[in-house]
Amino acid sequence: MKFDMDIELELLILFILQTIGLSLFGKFEGETAWWKRIIKWFFIAGITLTLNHYFGHTGSLLFITFAITASLIFHFTWCKRHGIHPLKATPRKKYYALRNWNWTE
């Protein structure tokens, strides 16, 4: 299989989104197992690279745009519905209860 260097744009965008996402929303994944977070990003990168292979930049960039938009809409809607601040994950104790995580002070 030939490695296409045109995918650099998509990988750069995923890297930037991951960095921003971890900075802004990392507190929402505080108790999530490390391996689940890694699998999630391998899955996203795999879909992006597969779409790039079959549909080019347009397909993979549309996927990235759709995934980010849908994720943000879901995140803000879910947080508002459950009374959680969408950027601060507060009140923290209530958020932990919703995720079925153990709360320790």
Secondary structure as UniProt FT lines:
FT   HELIX           5..7
FT   HELIX           8..25
FT   HELIX           26..29
FT   TURN            30..31
FT   HELIX           34..82
FT   TURN            86..88
FT   HELIX           92..98
FT   TURN            99..100
//
